[in-house]
């Protein structure tokens, strides 16, 4: 999201089905911090396939960025190929983080 904001782009974020509230809260906080309406749209859904396909086929879409499984990433790249969309994929990795000894984990 940072590079898109820095470039002055608008974006639609389809959060993971398991964690939509996290993205909705982030969008709310960004709005409270002054992000203009319409710059960030959050699109939670329980039907990601049809929603993603509709977005990919919308002529206004210029770039697709995805973080998730390799299988879904491959499917999205295939769908994007006919439209010659620019894509960025972060696939099949881990999300490591550091927890220091003095962290309050409770």
ABEGO torsion letter per residue (X at the ends): XAAAAAAGBBBBBBBBAAAAAAAAAAAAAAAAAGBBBGABBBBBBABAAAAAAAAAABAABABBBBBEBAAAAAAAAAAAAAAGBBBBBBBGBBBBBBBBAABBAX
